[in-house]
Amino acid sequence: MSSVVTGEAVVLELKPAGFAARGLSVIIDITAQVVLAILLLLLIGNVFGGVFDEAFTAALVLVVVVLLLLVLPVTVETLTRGKSLGRLVMGLRIVRDDGGAIRFRHAFIRGMLAILEIYMLLGSLAFLVSLFNERSKRLGDLLAGTYAMRERVVARPRAVVVMPPRLEAWAATADIGRLPDTLARRMSQFLAQAPRLTPSARASLSLDLAAEASHHVSPAPPADTHPEEFLHAVIAARRDRDYAAMMRQRERTESTARRLHTLPFGEGAGRPGHSGPDHPRAG
């Protein structure tokens, strides 16, 4: 995952595309170009066959090649802000190094270099250059200041922290209000990543976090409590208490709003000093 900091100091997590995904998208694009070239050449041969001399026909074929290899890719990439048929299929997009959408200048530089590194050298130069940078950039990307990012990223389901049944009675009376937010975030991150850790690293981290959290929780859990169970109980209890406090605050806000809307602000006839049409001082 690549982090990009925008001008507003917002950190964007963008995942660069690997060489395999980019290679498949290029193959799809080249296949579409070859099919389109065959159709155009057949159309030219059927419509203008025998009408023009060989020199003009060769020039016309050259125009078709330039149109398919440079003009069409650059135009599509500019209008779609970094897309092509292959990238659309693979869920990729070309973006600037700062995460912004590309413009004609970026697409033109990439298109010009693609003729050399992809078509003339059969992709060998693009492959070699992409091996030596973390974002799998080809030469055209390096000169244009762009790279390919994944638009479709599979989101992993978030792990749900469940209160261990044997610690429910202890957690109901435990004081966990002094637990620092930074420590709570570290505990939540560990619990989310614990299934992917090695057994030794998992046991060591859970023991360290439990020892650190025990200084902010009282009373201590039962003596035979596993460190990871203790972390589950603390995080689950903290989450449930925060949710309950939020709901109480919401109920108080809604109750206050209902009282304000039911006060007779628009009915001033009954208030002292009001000079309405039936008041003795009126007129």
ZAVEX-788754 format. One record per residue: x, y, z of N, C-alpha, C in turn. Coordinates in steps of 0.2 Angstrom, whole numbers, plus 5000, padded with zeros to 4 digits. Layout:
// residues N
X Y Z X Y Z X Y Z
...
This chain:
// residues 283
5004 4994 5000 5000 5000 5000 5004 5006 5000
5003 5011 4996 5007 5017 4995 5003 5023 4998
5006 5027 5002 5003 5033 5005 5005 5039 5001
5000 5043 5000 5001 5049 4996 4998 5055 5001
5001 5060 5002 4999 5066 5006 4997 5071 5001
4991 5073 5001 4988 5078 4997 4990 5085 5000
4988 5091 4996 4990 5097 4998 4986 5099 5004
4980 5096 5006 4976 5097 5012 4979 5093 5018
4984 5090 5017 4987 5086 5022 4983 5080 5024
4980 5077 5019 4976 5071 5019 4980 5065 5016
4980 5060 5020 4984 5054 5018 4980 5049 5014
4981 5048 5008 4978 5043 5004 4981 5037 5004
4978 5031 5005 4981 5025 5004 4979 5022 4997
4984 5022 4993 4983 5019 4986 4987 5013 4985
4984 5008 4982 4988 5002 4981 4990 5002 4974
4997 5002 4972 5000 5002 4966 4998 4995 4962
4997 4995 4956 4996 4989 4952 5002 4985 4951
5002 4978 4952 5008 4974 4950 5009 4973 4943
5015 4971 4942 5017 4970 4935 5013 4965 4931
5010 4960 4934 5006 4955 4931 4999 4958 4929
4996 4962 4933 4990 4965 4932 4991 4970 4926
4997 4974 4926 4998 4979 4921 4999 4975 4914
5003 4970 4915 5004 4966 4909 4998 4963 4905
4993 4961 4909 4987 4958 4906 4983 4964 4903
4983 4970 4907 4979 4975 4904 4982 4977 4897
4989 4977 4896 4992 4979 4890 4991 4974 4885
4990 4968 4887 4989 4962 4882 4982 4963 4879
4977 4965 4883 4970 4966 4881 4970 4972 4877
4974 4978 4878 4974 4984 4874 4977 4982 4867
4982 4978 4867 4985 4977 4861 4981 4972 4856
4978 4968 4860 4973 4963 4856 4967 4967 4853
4965 4972 4856 4959 4976 4854 4962 4981 4848
4968 4983 4849 4971 4987 4843 4972 4983 4837
4975 4977 4838 4976 4972 4832 4969 4971 4828
4964 4969 4832 4958 4968 4829 4955 4974 4825
4956 4980 4829 4954 4986 4825 4958 4988 4819
4964 4986 4819 4969 4988 4814 4967 4983 4808
4965 4977 4809 4963 4972 4804 4957 4974 4801
4952 4976 4805 4946 4979 4802 4947 4985 4798
4951 4990 4800 4952 4996 4796 4956 4994 4790
4961 4990 4790 4964 4988 4784 4960 4985 4779
4956 4980 4781 4951 4977 4777 4946 4982 4774
4944 4987 4778 4939 4992 4775 4943 4996 4770
4949 4998 4771 4952 5002 4766 4954 4998 4760
4956 4992 4761 4957 4988 4755 4951 4987 4750
4945 4986 4754 4939 4985 4750 4936 4991 4747
4937 4997 4750 4934 5003 4748 4938 5006 4743
4945 5006 4744 4950 5010 4740 4954 5005 4736
4953 4999 4736 4957 4994 4732 4958 4996 4725
4964 4997 4723 4965 4998 4716 4964 5006 4714
4962 5010 4718 4961 5017 4717 4967 5021 4717
4971 5020 4723 4977 5024 4724 4983 5020 4722
4989 5023 4721 4995 5020 4720 4998 5017 4726
5003 5013 4725 5006 5010 4731 5009 5015 4736
5012 5021 4734 5015 5026 4739 5009 5028 4743
5003 5030 4740 4998 5033 4744 4995 5028 4749
4995 5022 4746 4992 5016 4751 4997 5015 4757
5003 5015 4755 5008 5014 4761 5007 5020 4766
5006 5026 4763 5005 5032 4768 4999 5031 4772
4994 5029 4769 4987 5028 4772 4988 5023 4777
4992 5017 4776 4993 5012 4781 4997 5015 4787
5002 5019 4786 5006 5022 4791 5001 5027 4795
4997 5031 4792 4992 5035 4796 4988 5030 4801
4986 5025 4798 4981 5020 4802 4986 5018 4808
4992 5016 4807 4996 5013 4812 4997 5019 4818
4999 5025 4816 5000 5030 4820 4993 5032 4824
4988 5031 4821 4981 5033 4824 4980 5027 4829
4982 5021 4828 4980 5016 4833 4985 5015 4838
4991 5017 4837 4997 5016 4842 4998 5022 4846
4996 5028 4844 4997 5034 4847 4991 5038 4849
4988 5040 4843 4982 5045 4844 4977 5042 4848
4974 5036 4846 4969 5033 4850 4970 5032 4857
4976 5028 4859 4977 5027 4866 4978 5034 4870
4981 5039 4867 4982 5045 4871 4975 5049 4872
4971 5048 4867 4964 5052 4867 4960 5048 4872
4960 5041 4872 4956 5038 4877 4958 5039 4884
4965 5039 4885 4968 5039 4892 4967 5046 4894
4967 5051 4890 4965 5058 4892 4958 5059 4894
4954 5057 4890 4946 5058 4891 4944 5054 4897
4947 5048 4898 4944 5044 4904 4948 5045 4910
4953 5050 4910 4957 5051 4916 4961 5045 4918
4965 5041 4913 4969 5036 4915 4966 5029 4914
4961 5028 4910 4958 5022 4909 4960 5020 4902
4959 5013 4900 4959 5010 4894 4954 5004 4894
4954 5001 4889 4950 4994 4889 4953 4989 4894
4959 4988 4893 4962 4983 4897 4962 4985 4905
4963 4992 4906 4963 4994 4913 4956 4994 4916
4951 4995 4912 4944 4994 4914 4943 4987 4916
4945 4982 4912 4944 4975 4914 4948 4973 4920
4954 4976 4921 4958 4974 4926 4957 4978 4933
4953 4983 4932 4952 4988 4938 4957 4992 4940
4961 4995 4934 4967 4999 4935 4965 5006 4933
4969 5011 4935 4969 5017 4932 4976 5021 4933
4978 5025 4928 4984 5028 4928 4983 5035 4932
4987 5036 4937 4986 5042 4941 4993 5046 4941
4993 5052 4943 5000 5056 4944 5003 5053 4951
5009 5055 4952 5012 5053 4958 5009 5055 4964
5006 5061 4964 5002 5064 4970 4995 5061 4970
4993 5056 4966 4987 5053 4967 4981 5057 4962
4983 5062 4959 4978 5066 4955 4977 5063 4948
4972 5065 4945 4970 5063 4938 4975 5065 4933
4977 5061 4928 4982 5063 4923 4979 5068 4918
4983 5071 4914 4981 5076 4909 4984 5074 4902
4983 5078 4897 4985 5076 4890 4993 5075 4890
4996 5080 4894 5003 5080 4894 5006 5073 4896
5003 5070 4902 5005 5064 4905 5004 5058 4900
4997 5058 4897 4995 5053 4892 5000 5053 4886
5002 5059 4883 5006 5060 4877 5013 5057 4878
5016 5059 4884 5022 5056 4886 5022 5048 4886
5017 5046 4890 5017 5039 4890 5016 5035 4884
5011 5038 4879 5010 5036 4873 5016 5035 4868
5020 5041 4868 5026 5041 4864 5031 5036 4867
5032 5035 4873 5037 5030 4876 5035 5023 4875
5028 5022 4875 5025 5015 4874 5027 5013 4867
5028 5017 4862 5029 5015 4855 5036 5011 4855
5041 5014 4859 5048 5011 4860 5048 5005 4864
5045 5006 4871 5047 5001 4876 5042 4995 4875
5036 4996 4872 5031 4991 4872 5030 4988 4865
5029 4992 4860 5028 4989 4853 5035 4988 4850
5040 4992 4850 5046 4991 4846 5050 4986 4849
5051 4986 4856 5055 4981 4860 5051 4976 4863
5045 4975 4861 5040 4969 4863 5040 4969 4871
5040 4975 4874 5039 4975 4881 5045 4974 4886
5050 4972 4883 5056 4970 4887 5059 4976 4891
5059 4982 4888 5062 4988 4891 5057 4989 4897
5050 4989 4896 5046 4991 4901 5046 4986 4907
5047 4979 4905 5048 4974 4911 5054 4975 4915
5060 4977 4911 5066 4978 4915 5066 4984 4920
5063 4990 4917 5062 4996 4921 5058 4995 4927
5052 4991 4926 5047 4990 4932 5050 4986 4937
5056 4982 4936 5058 4978 4941 5062 4982 4946
5064 4988 4945 5068 4992 4949 5065 4998 4953
5058 4998 4953 5055 5003 4957 5049 4999 4960
5047 5002 4966 5042 4999 4970 5035 4999 4967
5033 5004 4963 5027 5005 4960 5026 5001 4953
5031 4997 4951 5031 4994 4944 5030 4999 4939
5033 5004 4939 5033 5009 4934 5037 5007 4928
5034 5009 4922 5039 5008 4916 5042 5015 4914
5046 5015 4909 5050 5021 4907 5045 5027 4906
5039 5026 4903 5035 5031 4901 5032 5034 4908
5031 5030 4913 5028 5032 4919 5033 5037 4923
5040 5034 4923 5045 5038 4926 5046 5045 4923
5045 5046 4916 5046 5052 4913 5040 5057 4914
5034 5053 4914 5028 5057 4915 5026 5059 4922
5029 5055 4927 5027 5056 4934 5020 5053 4935
5019 5047 4933 5013 5043 4934 5014 5036 4936
5009 5033 4938 5009 5025 4940 5002 5023 4940
5002 5016 4939 4995 5013 4939 4993 5010 4946
4987 5012 4948 4985 5010 4954 4978 5006 4953
4977 5002 4958 4971 4997 4958 4965 5001 4961
4960 5001 4957 4954 5004 4959 4949 4999 4963
4949 4993 4961 4945 4988 4964 4950 4984 4969
4949 4985 4975 4953 4982 4981 4948 4978 4985
4949 4972 4986 4945 4968 4990 4946 4970 4998
4940 4972 5001 4941 4975 5008 4940 4969 5012
4945 4968 5017 4944 4962 5021 4939 4964 5027
4935 4959 5028 4930 4960 5034 4933 4961 5040
4931 4966 5044 4934 4968 5050 4932 4963 5055
4937 4961 5059 4935 4956 5065 4931 4959 5070
4926 4956 5072 4922 4958 5078 4924 4956 5084
4926 4960 5089 4928 4959 5096 4922 4957 5100
4922 4950 5102 4917 4948 5106 4919 4947 5114
4914 4949 5118 4916 4948 5125 4916 4941 5127
4922 4938 5130 4922 4931 5132 4917 4930 5138
4913 4925 5137 4907 4924 5142 4910 4923 5149
4915 4920 5150 4918 4919 5157 4920 4926 5160
4921 4931 5156 4923 4938 5159 4918 4943 5159
4912 4941 5157 4906 4946 5157 4905 4949 5164
4905 4945 5169 4903 4948 5176 4909 4952 5178
4915 4950 5177 4921 4955 5179 4921 4961 5175
4919 4961 5168 4919 4967 5164 4914 4972 5166
4908 4969 5169 4903 4973 5170 4904 4978 5176
4909 4976 5180 4911 4981 5186 4918 4984 5186
4922 4982 5180 4929 4984 5180 4929 4991 5178
4934 4995 5180 4935 5002 5179 4940 5002 5173
4938 5004 5167 4943 5004 5161 4943 5011 5158
4940 5016 5162 4940 5023 5159 4946 5026 5158
4952 5023 5162 4958 5027 5162 4962 5024 5156
4960 5019 5152 4964 5016 5147 4965 5022 5141
4971 5023 5140 4973 5028 5134 4970 5026 5128
4968 5031 5124 4966 5029 5117 4971 5026 5112
4977 5028 5113 4982 5025 5109 4983 5018 5110
4983 5016 5117 4984 5009 5119 4978 5005 5116
4972 5008 5117 4966 5005 5114 4966 5003 5107
4969 5008 5103 4970 5007 5096 4975 5002 5094
4980 5001 5098 4985 4996 5097 4982 4989 5099
4978 4989 5104 4975 4983 5106 4970 4981 5101
4966 4985 5098 4961 4984 5093 4965 4981 5086
4970 4984 5084 4974 4982 5079 4977 4975 5079
4979 4974 5085 4982 4967 5087 4977 4962 5086
4971 4963 5089 4965 4958 5089 4963 4957 5081
4963 4962 5077 4961 4962 5070 4967 4958 5066
4973 4958 5068 4978 4955 5064 4981 4948 5068
4978 4947 5073 4980 4941 5077 4980 4935 5073
4974 4933 5070 4974 4927 5066 4979 4926 5061
4982 4932 5058 4988 4931 5053 4995 4931 5056
4995 4931 5062 5002 4931 5065 5004 4924 5067
5011 4923 5067 5013 4917 5070 5012 4916 5077
5011 4910 5079 5009 4908 5086 5014 4912 5091
5020 4912 5090 5025 4915 5095 5024 4922 5095
5024 4925 5089 5023 4933 5089 5016 4935 5092
5011 4931 5091 5004 4932 5094 5004 4932 5101
5007 4926 5104 5008 4926 5111 5012 4931 5114
5017 4933 5111 5022 4938 5114 5018 4945 5114
5015 4947 5108 5012 4953 5108 5006 4954 5113
5002 4948 5113 4996 4948 5118 4998 4949 5125
5004 4946 5127 5006 4946 5134 5009 4953 5135
5012 4957 5131 5015 4963 5132 5009 4968 5132
5004 4968 5128 4998 4972 5128 4994 4971 5134
4993 4965 5136 4989 4964 5142 4993 4967 5148
4999 4966 5149 5003 4969 5154 5003 4976 5154
5003 4980 5149 5002 4987 5148 4995 4989 5150
4990 4986 5148 4984 4988 5149 4982 4986 5156
4985 4982 5160 4983 4980 5167 4984 4986 5171
4989 4990 5169 4990 4996 5174 4984 5001 5174
4980 5001 5169 4975 5006 5168 4968 5003 5169
4967 4996 5172 4961 4993 5173 4961 4990 5180
4956 4991 5183 4955 4988 5190 4948 4986 5191
4946 4981 5195 4951 4976 5198 4954 4972 5192
4959 4968 5194 4963 4964 5189 4958 4958 5188
4958 4955 5182 4954 4950 5180 4956 4943 5184
4952 4938 5183 4953 4932 5187 4960 4929 5185
4963 4926 5189 4971 4924 5189 4972 4920 5183
4967 4915 5181 4968 4911 5175 4966 4914 5169
4965 4920 5168 4963 4923 5162 4969 4923 5157
4968 4921 5151 4972 4921 5145 4973 4929 5143
4980 4931 5142 4981 4938 5140 4976 4940 5134
4975 4936 5129 4971 4938 5123 4964 4939 5125
4961 4934 5130 4955 4935 5132 4954 4941 5136
4959 4943 5140 4959 4950 5144 4958 4956 5139
4962 4955 5133 4961 4961 5128 4954 4961 5125
4952 4955 5123 4945 4955 5121 4940 4958 5125
4940 4956 5132 4935 4959 5137 4936 4966 5137
4942 4969 5138 4943 4976 5139 4940 4980 5133
4942 4978 5127 4940 4981 5121 4933 4981 5120
4930 4975 5121 4922 4974 5120 4919 4979 5125
4921 4979 5132 4918 4983 5137 4918 4990 5135
4924 4992 5133 4925 4999 5131 4921 5001 5125
4920 4997 5120 4916 4998 5115 4909 4999 5117
4906 4994 5121 4899 4994 5123 4898 5000 5127
4902 5002 5132 4901 5008 5136 4901 5015 5132
4906 5015 5127 4906 5021 5123 4899 5021 5119
4897 5016 5116 4891 5016 5112 4885 5018 5117
4884 5015 5123 4879 5017 5128 4879 5024 5129
4885 5027 5130 4886 5034 5132 4884 5038 5126
4885 5036 5120 4883 5040 5114 4876 5040 5113
4873 5034 5115 4865 5034 5114 4862 5038 5119
4865 5038 5125 4862 5042 5131 4862 5050 5128
4868 5052 5126 4869 5059 5123 4864 5060 5118
4863 5055 5113 4858 5057 5108 4851 5057 5111
4849 5053 5115 4842 5054 5118 4841 5060 5122
4847 5063 5125 4846 5069 5129 4845 5075 5124
4849 5074 5118 4849 5080 5113 4842 5080 5110
4839 5074 5108 4832 5073 5105 4827 5076 5110
4828 5074 5116 4823 5076 5121 4823 5084 5122
4829 5087 5122 4829 5094 5122 4826 5097 5116
4828 5094 5110 4825 5097 5104 4817 5097 5104
4814 5091 5107 4807 5091 5107 4804 5096 5112
4807 5097 5117 4805 5102 5122 4805 5109 5119
4811 5111 5115 4811 5117 5112 4806 5118 5107
4804 5113 5103 4799 5114 5098 4792 5114 5100
4791 5112 5106 4784 5112 5109 4783 5118 5113
4788 5122 5115 4787 5129 5118 4783 5133 5114
4778 5137 5117 4774 5142 5113 4777 5148 5111
4783 5148 5107 4786 5154 5105 4781 5158 5100
4777 5154 5096 4773 5158 5092 4766 5160 5095
4765 5158 5101 4759 5160 5104 4760 5165 5110
4760 5171 5108 4762 5176 5113 4756 5180 5116
4750 5178 5115 4744 5181 5117 4743 5180 5125
4746 5175 5127 4745 5174 5135 4750 5176 5139
4756 5179 5136 4761 5181 5140 4760 5188 5143
4762 5190 5149 4761 5196 5151 4764 5202 5147
4761 5207 5147 4764 5213 5143 4762 5213 5136
4759 5207 5133 4758 5207 5126 4752 5211 5124
4753 5215 5119 4748 5220 5117 4745 5217 5110
4740 5213 5111 4736 5210 5105 4730 5214 5104
4726 5212 5099 4720 5215 5097 4715 5216 5103
4715 5211 5108 4710 5211 5113 4713 5214 5120
4719 5216 5119 4722 5219 5126 4719 5225 5127
4718 5227 5134 4715 5234 5135 4719 5239 5133
4726 5239 5132 4730 5244 5130 4730 5245 5123
4728 5240 5119 4728 5240 5112 4724 5246 5109
4726 5249 5104 4722 5254 5101 4724 5261 5103
